[in-house]
Amino acid sequence: MRKNQHVTPHTGGGFQVKGAGNTRATKVFNTQREAIAYGREIAKNQQSELVIHNLKGRIREKNSYGNDPYPPRG
């Protein structure tokens, strides 16, 4: 089952990687950079999307690693 991976601030400090719809974090990191690298690997393996949130919880970036329904034109 493919779940989008979200990198969000963790309530206890640091950042967490969390599968969409999950109540618990997959893993917690001290830095956002570490969380993004881990989340990217999961998203690539599952061919899903990585959604990166800022400190206020708003989406700042999305990266798709699967079959993109809206590929770039060029």
mmJSON file of the N, C-alpha and C atoms, coordinates in Angstrom:
{"data_MODEL":{"atom_site":{
"group_PDB":["ATOM","ATOM","ATOM","ATOM","ATOM","ATOM","ATOM","ATOM","ATOM","ATOM","ATOM","ATOM","ATOM","ATOM","ATOM","ATOM","ATOM","ATOM","ATOM","ATOM","ATOM","ATOM","ATOM","ATOM","ATOM","ATOM","ATOM","ATOM","ATOM","ATOM","ATOM","ATOM","ATOM","ATOM","ATOM","ATOM","ATOM","ATOM","ATOM","ATOM","ATOM","ATOM","ATOM","ATOM","ATOM","ATOM","ATOM","ATOM","ATOM","ATOM","ATOM","ATOM","ATOM","ATOM","ATOM","ATOM","ATOM","ATOM","ATOM","ATOM","ATOM","ATOM","ATOM","ATOM","ATOM","ATOM","ATOM","ATOM","ATOM","ATOM","ATOM","ATOM","ATOM","ATOM","ATOM","ATOM","ATOM","ATOM","ATOM","ATOM","ATOM","ATOM","ATOM","ATOM","ATOM","ATOM","ATOM","ATOM","ATOM","ATOM","ATOM","ATOM","ATOM","ATOM","ATOM","ATOM","ATOM","ATOM","ATOM","ATOM","ATOM","ATOM","ATOM","ATOM","ATOM","ATOM","ATOM","ATOM","ATOM","ATOM","ATOM","ATOM","ATOM","ATOM","ATOM","ATOM","ATOM","ATOM","ATOM","ATOM","ATOM","ATOM","ATOM","ATOM","ATOM","ATOM","ATOM","ATOM","ATOM","ATOM","ATOM","ATOM","ATOM","ATOM","ATOM","ATOM","ATOM","ATOM","ATOM","ATOM","ATOM","ATOM","ATOM","ATOM","ATOM","ATOM","ATOM","ATOM","ATOM","ATOM","ATOM","ATOM","ATOM","ATOM","ATOM","ATOM","ATOM","ATOM","ATOM","ATOM","ATOM","ATOM","ATOM","ATOM","ATOM","ATOM","ATOM","ATOM","ATOM","ATOM","ATOM","ATOM","ATOM","ATOM","ATOM","ATOM","ATOM","ATOM","ATOM","ATOM","ATOM","ATOM","ATOM","ATOM","ATOM","ATOM","ATOM","ATOM","ATOM","ATOM","ATOM","ATOM","ATOM","ATOM","ATOM","ATOM","ATOM","ATOM","ATOM","ATOM","ATOM","ATOM","ATOM","ATOM","ATOM","ATOM","ATOM","ATOM","ATOM","ATOM","ATOM","ATOM","ATOM","ATOM","ATOM","ATOM","ATOM","ATOM","ATOM","ATOM","ATOM","ATOM"],
"id":[1,2,3,4,5,6,7,8,9,10,11,12,13,14,15,16,17,18,19,20,21,22,23,24,25,26,27,28,29,30,31,32,33,34,35,36,37,38,39,40,41,42,43,44,45,46,47,48,49,50,51,52,53,54,55,56,57,58,59,60,61,62,63,64,65,66,67,68,69,70,71,72,73,74,75,76,77,78,79,80,81,82,83,84,85,86,87,88,89,90,91,92,93,94,95,96,97,98,99,100,101,102,103,104,105,106,107,108,109,110,111,112,113,114,115,116,117,118,119,120,121,122,123,124,125,126,127,128,129,130,131,132,133,134,135,136,137,138,139,140,141,142,143,144,145,146,147,148,149,150,151,152,153,154,155,156,157,158,159,160,161,162,163,164,165,166,167,168,169,170,171,172,173,174,175,176,177,178,179,180,181,182,183,184,185,186,187,188,189,190,191,192,193,194,195,196,197,198,199,200,201,202,203,204,205,206,207,208,209,210,211,212,213,214,215,216,217,218,219,220,221,222],
"type_symbol":["N","C","C","N","C","C","N","C","C","N","C","C","N","C","C","N","C","C","N","C","C","N","C","C","N","C","C","N","C","C","N","C","C","N","C","C","N","C","C","N","C","C","N","C","C","N","C","C","N","C","C","N","C","C","N","C","C","N","C","C","N","C","C","N","C","C","N","C","C","N","C","C","N","C","C","N","C","C","N","C","C","N","C","C","N","C","C","N","C","C","N","C","C","N","C","C","N","C","C","N","C","C","N","C","C","N","C","C","N","C","C","N","C","C","N","C","C","N","C","C","N","C","C","N","C","C","N","C","C","N","C","C","N","C","C","N","C","C","N","C","C","N","C","C","N","C","C","N","C","C","N","C","C","N","C","C","N","C","C","N","C","C","N","C","C","N","C","C","N","C","C","N","C","C","N","C","C","N","C","C","N","C","C","N","C","C","N","C","C","N","C","C","N","C","C","N","C","C","N","C","C","N","C","C","N","C","C","N","C","C","N","C","C","N","C","C","N","C","C","N","C","C"],
"label_atom_id":["N","CA","C","N","CA","C","N","CA","C","N","CA","C","N","CA","C","N","CA","C","N","CA","C","N","CA","C","N","CA","C","N","CA","C","N","CA","C","N","CA","C","N","CA","C","N","CA","C","N","CA","C","N","CA","C","N","CA","C","N","CA","C","N","CA","C","N","CA","C","N","CA","C","N","CA","C","N","CA","C","N","CA","C","N","CA","C","N","CA","C","N","CA","C","N","CA","C","N","CA","C","N","CA","C","N","CA","C","N","CA","C","N","CA","C","N","CA","C","N","CA","C","N","CA","C","N","CA","C","N","CA","C","N","CA","C","N","CA","C","N","CA","C","N","CA","C","N","CA","C","N","CA","C","N","CA","C","N","CA","C","N","CA","C","N","CA","C","N","CA","C","N","CA","C","N","CA","C","N","CA","C","N","CA","C","N","CA","C","N","CA","C","N","CA","C","N","CA","C","N","CA","C","N","CA","C","N","CA","C","N","CA","C","N","CA","C","N","CA","C","N","CA","C","N","CA","C","N","CA","C","N","CA","C","N","CA","C","N","CA","C","N","CA","C","N","CA","C","N","CA","C","N","CA","C","N","CA","C"],
"label_alt_id":[null,null,null,null,null,null,null,null,null,null,null,null,null,null,null,null,null,null,null,null,null,null,null,null,null,null,null,null,null,null,null,null,null,null,null,null,null,null,null,null,null,null,null,null,null,null,null,null,null,null,null,null,null,null,null,null,null,null,null,null,null,null,null,null,null,null,null,null,null,null,null,null,null,null,null,null,null,null,null,null,null,null,null,null,null,null,null,null,null,null,null,null,null,null,null,null,null,null,null,null,null,null,null,null,null,null,null,null,null,null,null,null,null,null,null,null,null,null,null,null,null,null,null,null,null,null,null,null,null,null,null,null,null,null,null,null,null,null,null,null,null,null,null,null,null,null,null,null,null,null,null,null,null,null,null,null,null,null,null,null,null,null,null,null,null,null,null,null,null,null,null,null,null,null,null,null,null,null,null,null,null,null,null,null,null,null,null,null,null,null,null,null,null,null,null,null,null,null,null,null,null,null,null,null,null,null,null,null,null,null,null,null,null,null,null,null,null,null,null,null,null,null],
"label_comp_id":["MET","MET","MET","ARG","ARG","ARG","LYS","LYS","LYS","ASN","ASN","ASN","GLN","GLN","GLN","HIS","HIS","HIS","VAL","VAL","VAL","THR","THR","THR","PRO","PRO","PRO","HIS","HIS","HIS","THR","THR","THR","GLY","GLY","GLY","GLY","GLY","GLY","GLY","GLY","GLY","PHE","PHE","PHE","GLN","GLN","GLN","VAL","VAL","VAL","LYS","LYS","LYS","GLY","GLY","GLY","ALA","ALA","ALA","GLY","GLY","GLY","ASN","ASN","ASN","THR","THR","THR","ARG","ARG","ARG","ALA","ALA","ALA","THR","THR","THR","LYS","LYS","LYS","VAL","VAL","VAL","PHE","PHE","PHE","ASN","ASN","ASN","THR","THR","THR","GLN","GLN","GLN","ARG","ARG","ARG","GLU","GLU","GLU","ALA","ALA","ALA","ILE","ILE","ILE","ALA","ALA","ALA","TYR","TYR","TYR","GLY","GLY","GLY","ARG","ARG","ARG","GLU","GLU","GLU","ILE","ILE","ILE","ALA","ALA","ALA","LYS","LYS","LYS","ASN","ASN","ASN","GLN","GLN","GLN","GLN","GLN","GLN","SER","SER","SER","GLU","GLU","GLU","LEU","LEU","LEU","VAL","VAL","VAL","ILE","ILE","ILE","HIS","HIS","HIS","ASN","ASN","ASN","LEU","LEU","LEU","LYS","LYS","LYS","GLY","GLY","GLY","ARG","ARG","ARG","ILE","ILE","ILE","ARG","ARG","ARG","GLU","GLU","GLU","LYS","LYS","LYS","ASN","ASN","ASN","SER","SER","SER","TYR","TYR","TYR","GLY","GLY","GLY","ASN","ASN","ASN","ASP","ASP","ASP","PRO","PRO","PRO","TYR","TYR","TYR","PRO","PRO","PRO","PRO","PRO","PRO","ARG","ARG","ARG","GLY","GLY","GLY"],
"label_asym_id":["A","A","A","A","A","A","A","A","A","A","A","A","A","A","A","A","A","A","A","A","A","A","A","A","A","A","A","A","A","A","A","A","A","A","A","A","A","A","A","A","A","A","A","A","A","A","A","A","A","A","A","A","A","A","A","A","A","A","A","A","A","A","A","A","A","A","A","A","A","A","A","A","A","A","A","A","A","A","A","A","A","A","A","A","A","A","A","A","A","A","A","A","A","A","A","A","A","A","A","A","A","A","A","A","A","A","A","A","A","A","A","A","A","A","A","A","A","A","A","A","A","A","A","A","A","A","A","A","A","A","A","A","A","A","A","A","A","A","A","A","A","A","A","A","A","A","A","A","A","A","A","A","A","A","A","A","A","A","A","A","A","A","A","A","A","A","A","A","A","A","A","A","A","A","A","A","A","A","A","A","A","A","A","A","A","A","A","A","A","A","A","A","A","A","A","A","A","A","A","A","A","A","A","A","A","A","A","A","A","A","A","A","A","A","A","A","A","A","A","A","A","A"],
"label_entity_id":["1","1","1","1","1","1","1","1","1","1","1","1","1","1","1","1","1","1","1","1","1","1","1","1","1","1","1","1","1","1","1","1","1","1","1","1","1","1","1","1","1","1","1","1","1","1","1","1","1","1","1","1","1","1","1","1","1","1","1","1","1","1","1","1","1","1","1","1","1","1","1","1","1","1","1","1","1","1","1","1","1","1","1","1","1","1","1","1","1","1","1","1","1","1","1","1","1","1","1","1","1","1","1","1","1","1","1","1","1","1","1","1","1","1","1","1","1","1","1","1","1","1","1","1","1","1","1","1","1","1","1","1","1","1","1","1","1","1","1","1","1","1","1","1","1","1","1","1","1","1","1","1","1","1","1","1","1","1","1","1","1","1","1","1","1","1","1","1","1","1","1","1","1","1","1","1","1","1","1","1","1","1","1","1","1","1","1","1","1","1","1","1","1","1","1","1","1","1","1","1","1","1","1","1","1","1","1","1","1","1","1","1","1","1","1","1","1","1","1","1","1","1"],
"label_seq_id":[1,1,1,2,2,2,3,3,3,4,4,4,5,5,5,6,6,6,7,7,7,8,8,8,9,9,9,10,10,10,11,11,11,12,12,12,13,13,13,14,14,14,15,15,15,16,16,16,17,17,17,18,18,18,19,19,19,20,20,20,21,21,21,22,22,22,23,23,23,24,24,24,25,25,25,26,26,26,27,27,27,28,28,28,29,29,29,30,30,30,31,31,31,32,32,32,33,33,33,34,34,34,35,35,35,36,36,36,37,37,37,38,38,38,39,39,39,40,40,40,41,41,41,42,42,42,43,43,43,44,44,44,45,45,45,46,46,46,47,47,47,48,48,48,49,49,49,50,50,50,51,51,51,52,52,52,53,53,53,54,54,54,55,55,55,56,56,56,57,57,57,58,58,58,59,59,59,60,60,60,61,61,61,62,62,62,63,63,63,64,64,64,65,65,65,66,66,66,67,67,67,68,68,68,69,69,69,70,70,70,71,71,71,72,72,72,73,73,73,74,74,74],
"pdbx_PDB_ins_code":[null,null,null,null,null,null,null,null,null,null,null,null,null,null,null,null,null,null,null,null,null,null,null,null,null,null,null,null,null,null,null,null,null,null,null,null,null,null,null,null,null,null,null,null,null,null,null,null,null,null,null,null,null,null,null,null,null,null,null,null,null,null,null,null,null,null,null,null,null,null,null,null,null,null,null,null,null,null,null,null,null,null,null,null,null,null,null,null,null,null,null,null,null,null,null,null,null,null,null,null,null,null,null,null,null,null,null,null,null,null,null,null,null,null,null,null,null,null,null,null,null,null,null,null,null,null,null,null,null,null,null,null,null,null,null,null,null,null,null,null,null,null,null,null,null,null,null,null,null,null,null,null,null,null,null,null,null,null,null,null,null,null,null,null,null,null,null,null,null,null,null,null,null,null,null,null,null,null,null,null,null,null,null,null,null,null,null,null,null,null,null,null,null,null,null,null,null,null,null,null,null,null,null,null,null,null,null,null,null,null,null,null,null,null,null,null,null,null,null,null,null,null],
"Cartn_x":[0.842,0.0,0.887,0.634,1.436,0.844,1.665,1.234,2.172,1.609,2.445,3.149,4.381,5.178,5.216,4.988,4.977,6.113,6.871,7.897,7.307,7.096,6.446,7.222,7.006,7.614,7.054,7.896,7.474,7.191,6.134,5.749,6.82,7.616,8.678,9.978,9.963,11.173,11.674,12.334,12.851,11.778,11.982,11.068,10.759,9.579,9.156,8.787,8.921,8.423,7.212,6.11,4.849,4.117,3.646,2.842,1.471,0.905,-0.409,-1.434,-2.19,-3.226,-2.735,-1.433,-0.899,-1.003,-1.215,-1.271,0.109,0.98,2.319,3.372,4.461,5.574,6.302,6.778,7.611,8.96,9.502,10.792,10.919,11.63,11.828,13.309,13.597,14.967,15.217,16.483,16.851,16.721,17.006,16.965,15.984,15.495,14.582,15.311,16.567,17.368,17.425,17.662,17.709,16.342,15.282,13.924,13.57,13.966,13.68,14.4,15.662,16.424,15.774,15.341,14.699,13.336,12.548,11.241,11.343,12.368,12.587,12.85,13.651,13.936,12.669,11.837,10.579,9.681,9.557,8.697,9.185,10.487,11.032,10.715,10.902,10.636,9.162,8.28,6.845,6.256,7.072,6.622,5.436,5.655,4.616,5.143,4.505,4.866,5.447,6.419,6.991,6.458,5.849,5.271,6.047,6.685,7.511,6.759,6.613,5.905,6.912,6.551,7.416,7.123,7.759,7.6,6.174,5.394,4.004,3.05,3.583,2.764,2.211,2.503,2.021,2.939,2.357,3.138,4.056,5.346,6.296,6.818,6.711,7.251,6.644,6.481,6.021,6.908,7.234,8.019,7.367,7.128,6.496,7.55,7.518,8.479,7.789,6.553,5.827,5.351,4.284,3.675,2.896,3.443,2.838,1.656,0.431,-0.715,-0.655,0.175,0.308,1.792,2.409,3.84,4.092,5.292,5.615,5.625,5.198,5.212,6.527,7.005,8.255,8.69],
"Cartn_y":[-1.182,0.0,1.245,2.132,3.351,4.457,4.969,6.086,7.247,8.418,9.602,9.784,10.245,10.456,11.942,12.285,13.683,13.927,15.008,15.453,16.656,16.496,17.535,17.772,18.926,19.143,18.125,17.648,16.696,17.468,17.085,17.823,17.777,16.73,16.616,17.271,17.94,18.553,17.762,18.421,17.781,17.654,16.71,16.491,15.012,14.715,13.331,13.021,11.743,11.234,10.392,10.665,10.027,9.658,8.426,8.006,8.655,8.989,9.626,8.763,9.363,8.66,7.956,7.869,7.227,8.168,7.6,8.415,8.551,7.572,7.608,7.868,8.491,8.774,7.48,7.396,6.274,6.377,7.613,7.855,9.347,9.688,11.077,11.417,12.634,13.094,14.424,14.726,16.019,17.156,16.873,17.934,17.59,18.635,18.447,17.793,18.123,17.559,16.031,15.511,14.06,13.43,14.089,13.58,13.558,14.59,14.653,13.52,13.282,12.215,10.852,10.602,9.333,9.212,10.276,10.273,10.095,10.693,10.562,9.106,8.402,6.995,6.145,6.394,5.65,5.95,7.234,7.628,7.003,6.946,6.324,4.831,4.16,2.723,2.404,3.263,3.032,3.703,4.421,5.19,6.08,6.869,7.77,9.199,10.045,11.457,11.818,12.716,13.256,14.665,14.927,16.237,16.82,17.97,18.607,19.807,19.843,20.921,21.839,23.121,24.051,23.971,24.835,24.795,25.059,25.774,26.063,24.992,23.97,22.873,23.039,24.152,24.38,23.695,23.213,22.528,23.528,23.194,24.084,23.495,22.152,21.5,20.103,19.666,18.311,17.728,16.453,15.752,14.407,14.105,12.856,11.88,10.656,9.629,8.425,8.596,7.491,7.879,7.261,7.605,8.902,9.981,11.286,11.427,11.656,11.799,13.083,14.032,15.294,15.567,14.783,14.981,16.342,16.894,18.194,18.117,19.174,19.235,19.833,19.367,19.949,19.517],
"Cartn_z":[0.0,0.0,0.0,-0.919,-1.04,-0.18,0.709,1.546,1.304,1.131,1.049,2.388,2.329,3.534,3.849,5.112,5.537,6.51,6.276,7.206,7.936,9.25,10.042,11.334,11.97,13.287,14.285,15.189,16.221,17.503,18.211,19.426,20.506,20.548,21.541,21.11,19.964,19.423,18.233,17.329,16.135,15.064,14.16,13.044,12.931,12.398,12.253,10.822,10.473,9.198,9.555,8.872,9.214,7.933,7.834,6.697,6.765,5.613,5.566,6.281,7.195,7.935,9.186,9.387,10.59,11.783,12.961,14.167,14.81,14.567,15.155,14.089,14.499,13.598,13.25,12.009,11.597,12.294,12.326,12.961,13.264,14.338,14.759,14.624,14.136,13.895,14.582,14.802,15.394,14.39,13.116,12.105,10.994,10.339,9.225,8.047,7.87,6.777,6.866,8.08,8.28,7.996,8.459,8.253,6.77,6.03,4.595,3.861,4.197,3.538,3.789,5.009,5.351,4.657,4.706,4.059,2.554,1.944,0.501,0.121,0.912,0.632,0.711,1.712,1.834,0.637,0.282,-0.84,-2.149,-2.348,-3.558,-3.579,-2.451,-2.371,-2.596,-2.105,-2.229,-3.467,-4.213,-5.37,-4.984,-3.947,-3.453,-3.432,-2.673,-2.636,-1.277,-1.283,-0.059,0.115,1.263,1.558,2.735,2.514,3.542,4.101,5.429,6.11,6.809,6.94,7.664,9.161,9.94,11.402,11.861,11.063,11.425,10.917,10.262,9.788,8.381,7.734,6.37,5.37,4.281,3.252,2.556,2.507,1.837,0.543,0.408,-0.786,-0.924,-2.185,-2.483,-3.574,-3.423,-4.433,-4.693,-5.969,-6.348,-6.853,-6.343,-6.743,-7.368,-7.804,-8.416,-9.79,-10.217,-11.488,-11.307,-11.808,-11.652,-12.631,-12.099,-13.0,-13.818,-13.411,-14.132,-14.413,-15.31,-15.581,-16.22,-16.012,-16.607,-18.126,-18.738,-20.205,-20.663,-21.773,-22.208,-23.491],
"occupancy":[1.0,1.0,1.0,1.0,1.0,1.0,1.0,1.0,1.0,1.0,1.0,1.0,1.0,1.0,1.0,1.0,1.0,1.0,1.0,1.0,1.0,1.0,1.0,1.0,1.0,1.0,1.0,1.0,1.0,1.0,1.0,1.0,1.0,1.0,1.0,1.0,1.0,1.0,1.0,1.0,1.0,1.0,1.0,1.0,1.0,1.0,1.0,1.0,1.0,1.0,1.0,1.0,1.0,1.0,1.0,1.0,1.0,1.0,1.0,1.0,1.0,1.0,1.0,1.0,1.0,1.0,1.0,1.0,1.0,1.0,1.0,1.0,1.0,1.0,1.0,1.0,1.0,1.0,1.0,1.0,1.0,1.0,1.0,1.0,1.0,1.0,1.0,1.0,1.0,1.0,1.0,1.0,1.0,1.0,1.0,1.0,1.0,1.0,1.0,1.0,1.0,1.0,1.0,1.0,1.0,1.0,1.0,1.0,1.0,1.0,1.0,1.0,1.0,1.0,1.0,1.0,1.0,1.0,1.0,1.0,1.0,1.0,1.0,1.0,1.0,1.0,1.0,1.0,1.0,1.0,1.0,1.0,1.0,1.0,1.0,1.0,1.0,1.0,1.0,1.0,1.0,1.0,1.0,1.0,1.0,1.0,1.0,1.0,1.0,1.0,1.0,1.0,1.0,1.0,1.0,1.0,1.0,1.0,1.0,1.0,1.0,1.0,1.0,1.0,1.0,1.0,1.0,1.0,1.0,1.0,1.0,1.0,1.0,1.0,1.0,1.0,1.0,1.0,1.0,1.0,1.0,1.0,1.0,1.0,1.0,1.0,1.0,1.0,1.0,1.0,1.0,1.0,1.0,1.0,1.0,1.0,1.0,1.0,1.0,1.0,1.0,1.0,1.0,1.0,1.0,1.0,1.0,1.0,1.0,1.0,1.0,1.0,1.0,1.0,1.0,1.0,1.0,1.0,1.0,1.0,1.0,1.0],
"B_iso_or_equiv":[0.0,0.0,0.0,0.0,0.0,0.0,0.0,0.0,0.0,0.0,0.0,0.0,0.0,0.0,0.0,0.0,0.0,0.0,0.0,0.0,0.0,0.0,0.0,0.0,0.0,0.0,0.0,0.0,0.0,0.0,0.0,0.0,0.0,0.0,0.0,0.0,0.0,0.0,0.0,0.0,0.0,0.0,0.0,0.0,0.0,0.0,0.0,0.0,0.0,0.0,0.0,0.0,0.0,0.0,0.0,0.0,0.0,0.0,0.0,0.0,0.0,0.0,0.0,0.0,0.0,0.0,0.0,0.0,0.0,0.0,0.0,0.0,0.0,0.0,0.0,0.0,0.0,0.0,0.0,0.0,0.0,0.0,0.0,0.0,0.0,0.0,0.0,0.0,0.0,0.0,0.0,0.0,0.0,0.0,0.0,0.0,0.0,0.0,0.0,0.0,0.0,0.0,0.0,0.0,0.0,0.0,0.0,0.0,0.0,0.0,0.0,0.0,0.0,0.0,0.0,0.0,0.0,0.0,0.0,0.0,0.0,0.0,0.0,0.0,0.0,0.0,0.0,0.0,0.0,0.0,0.0,0.0,0.0,0.0,0.0,0.0,0.0,0.0,0.0,0.0,0.0,0.0,0.0,0.0,0.0,0.0,0.0,0.0,0.0,0.0,0.0,0.0,0.0,0.0,0.0,0.0,0.0,0.0,0.0,0.0,0.0,0.0,0.0,0.0,0.0,0.0,0.0,0.0,0.0,0.0,0.0,0.0,0.0,0.0,0.0,0.0,0.0,0.0,0.0,0.0,0.0,0.0,0.0,0.0,0.0,0.0,0.0,0.0,0.0,0.0,0.0,0.0,0.0,0.0,0.0,0.0,0.0,0.0,0.0,0.0,0.0,0.0,0.0,0.0,0.0,0.0,0.0,0.0,0.0,0.0,0.0,0.0,0.0,0.0,0.0,0.0,0.0,0.0,0.0,0.0,0.0,0.0],
"pdbx_formal_charge":[null,null,null,null,null,null,null,null,null,null,null,null,null,null,null,null,null,null,null,null,null,null,null,null,null,null,null,null,null,null,null,null,null,null,null,null,null,null,null,null,null,null,null,null,null,null,null,null,null,null,null,null,null,null,null,null,null,null,null,null,null,null,null,null,null,null,null,null,null,null,null,null,null,null,null,null,null,null,null,null,null,null,null,null,null,null,null,null,null,null,null,null,null,null,null,null,null,null,null,null,null,null,null,null,null,null,null,null,null,null,null,null,null,null,null,null,null,null,null,null,null,null,null,null,null,null,null,null,null,null,null,null,null,null,null,null,null,null,null,null,null,null,null,null,null,null,null,null,null,null,null,null,null,null,null,null,null,null,null,null,null,null,null,null,null,null,null,null,null,null,null,null,null,null,null,null,null,null,null,null,null,null,null,null,null,null,null,null,null,null,null,null,null,null,null,null,null,null,null,null,null,null,null,null,null,null,null,null,null,null,null,null,null,null,null,null,null,null,null,null,null,null],
"auth_seq_id":[1,1,1,2,2,2,3,3,3,4,4,4,5,5,5,6,6,6,7,7,7,8,8,8,9,9,9,10,10,10,11,11,11,12,12,12,13,13,13,14,14,14,15,15,15,16,16,16,17,17,17,18,18,18,19,19,19,20,20,20,21,21,21,22,22,22,23,23,23,24,24,24,25,25,25,26,26,26,27,27,27,28,28,28,29,29,29,30,30,30,31,31,31,32,32,32,33,33,33,34,34,34,35,35,35,36,36,36,37,37,37,38,38,38,39,39,39,40,40,40,41,41,41,42,42,42,43,43,43,44,44,44,45,45,45,46,46,46,47,47,47,48,48,48,49,49,49,50,50,50,51,51,51,52,52,52,53,53,53,54,54,54,55,55,55,56,56,56,57,57,57,58,58,58,59,59,59,60,60,60,61,61,61,62,62,62,63,63,63,64,64,64,65,65,65,66,66,66,67,67,67,68,68,68,69,69,69,70,70,70,71,71,71,72,72,72,73,73,73,74,74,74],
"auth_comp_id":["MET","MET","MET","ARG","ARG","ARG","LYS","LYS","LYS","ASN","ASN","ASN","GLN","GLN","GLN","HIS","HIS","HIS","VAL","VAL","VAL","THR","THR","THR","PRO","PRO","PRO","HIS","HIS","HIS","THR","THR","THR","GLY","GLY","GLY","GLY","GLY","GLY","GLY","GLY","GLY","PHE","PHE","PHE","GLN","GLN","GLN","VAL","VAL","VAL","LYS","LYS","LYS","GLY","GLY","GLY","ALA","ALA","ALA","GLY","GLY","GLY","ASN","ASN","ASN","THR","THR","THR","ARG","ARG","ARG","ALA","ALA","ALA","THR","THR","THR","LYS","LYS","LYS","VAL","VAL","VAL","PHE","PHE","PHE","ASN","ASN","ASN","THR","THR","THR","GLN","GLN","GLN","ARG","ARG","ARG","GLU","GLU","GLU","ALA","ALA","ALA","ILE","ILE","ILE","ALA","ALA","ALA","TYR","TYR","TYR","GLY","GLY","GLY","ARG","ARG","ARG","GLU","GLU","GLU","ILE","ILE","ILE","ALA","ALA","ALA","LYS","LYS","LYS","ASN","ASN","ASN","GLN","GLN","GLN","GLN","GLN","GLN","SER","SER","SER","GLU","GLU","GLU","LEU","LEU","LEU","VAL","VAL","VAL","ILE","ILE","ILE","HIS","HIS","HIS","ASN","ASN","ASN","LEU","LEU","LEU","LYS","LYS","LYS","GLY","GLY","GLY","ARG","ARG","ARG","ILE","ILE","ILE","ARG","ARG","ARG","GLU","GLU","GLU","LYS","LYS","LYS","ASN","ASN","ASN","SER","SER","SER","TYR","TYR","TYR","GLY","GLY","GLY","ASN","ASN","ASN","ASP","ASP","ASP","PRO","PRO","PRO","TYR","TYR","TYR","PRO","PRO","PRO","PRO","PRO","PRO","ARG","ARG","ARG","GLY","GLY","GLY"],
"auth_asym_id":["A","A","A","A","A","A","A","A","A","A","A","A","A","A","A","A","A","A","A","A","A","A","A","A","A","A","A","A","A","A","A","A","A","A","A","A","A","A","A","A","A","A","A","A","A","A","A","A","A","A","A","A","A","A","A","A","A","A","A","A","A","A","A","A","A","A","A","A","A","A","A","A","A","A","A","A","A","A","A","A","A","A","A","A","A","A","A","A","A","A","A","A","A","A","A","A","A","A","A","A","A","A","A","A","A","A","A","A","A","A","A","A","A","A","A","A","A","A","A","A","A","A","A","A","A","A","A","A","A","A","A","A","A","A","A","A","A","A","A","A","A","A","A","A","A","A","A","A","A","A","A","A","A","A","A","A","A","A","A","A","A","A","A","A","A","A","A","A","A","A","A","A","A","A","A","A","A","A","A","A","A","A","A","A","A","A","A","A","A","A","A","A","A","A","A","A","A","A","A","A","A","A","A","A","A","A","A","A","A","A","A","A","A","A","A","A","A","A","A","A","A","A"],
"auth_atom_id":["N","CA","C","N","CA","C","N","CA","C","N","CA","C","N","CA","C","N","CA","C","N","CA","C","N","CA","C","N","CA","C","N","CA","C","N","CA","C","N","CA","C","N","CA","C","N","CA","C","N","CA","C","N","CA","C","N","CA","C","N","CA","C","N","CA","C","N","CA","C","N","CA","C","N","CA","C","N","CA","C","N","CA","C","N","CA","C","N","CA","C","N","CA","C","N","CA","C","N","CA","C","N","CA","C","N","CA","C","N","CA","C","N","CA","C","N","CA","C","N","CA","C","N","CA","C","N","CA","C","N","CA","C","N","CA","C","N","CA","C","N","CA","C","N","CA","C","N","CA","C","N","CA","C","N","CA","C","N","CA","C","N","CA","C","N","CA","C","N","CA","C","N","CA","C","N","CA","C","N","CA","C","N","CA","C","N","CA","C","N","CA","C","N","CA","C","N","CA","C","N","CA","C","N","CA","C","N","CA","C","N","CA","C","N","CA","C","N","CA","C","N","CA","C","N","CA","C","N","CA","C","N","CA","C","N","CA","C","N","CA","C","N","CA","C","N","CA","C","N","CA","C","N","CA","C","N","CA","C"],
"pdbx_PDB_model_num":[1,1,1,1,1,1,1,1,1,1,1,1,1,1,1,1,1,1,1,1,1,1,1,1,1,1,1,1,1,1,1,1,1,1,1,1,1,1,1,1,1,1,1,1,1,1,1,1,1,1,1,1,1,1,1,1,1,1,1,1,1,1,1,1,1,1,1,1,1,1,1,1,1,1,1,1,1,1,1,1,1,1,1,1,1,1,1,1,1,1,1,1,1,1,1,1,1,1,1,1,1,1,1,1,1,1,1,1,1,1,1,1,1,1,1,1,1,1,1,1,1,1,1,1,1,1,1,1,1,1,1,1,1,1,1,1,1,1,1,1,1,1,1,1,1,1,1,1,1,1,1,1,1,1,1,1,1,1,1,1,1,1,1,1,1,1,1,1,1,1,1,1,1,1,1,1,1,1,1,1,1,1,1,1,1,1,1,1,1,1,1,1,1,1,1,1,1,1,1,1,1,1,1,1,1,1,1,1,1,1,1,1,1,1,1,1,1,1,1,1,1,1]
}}}
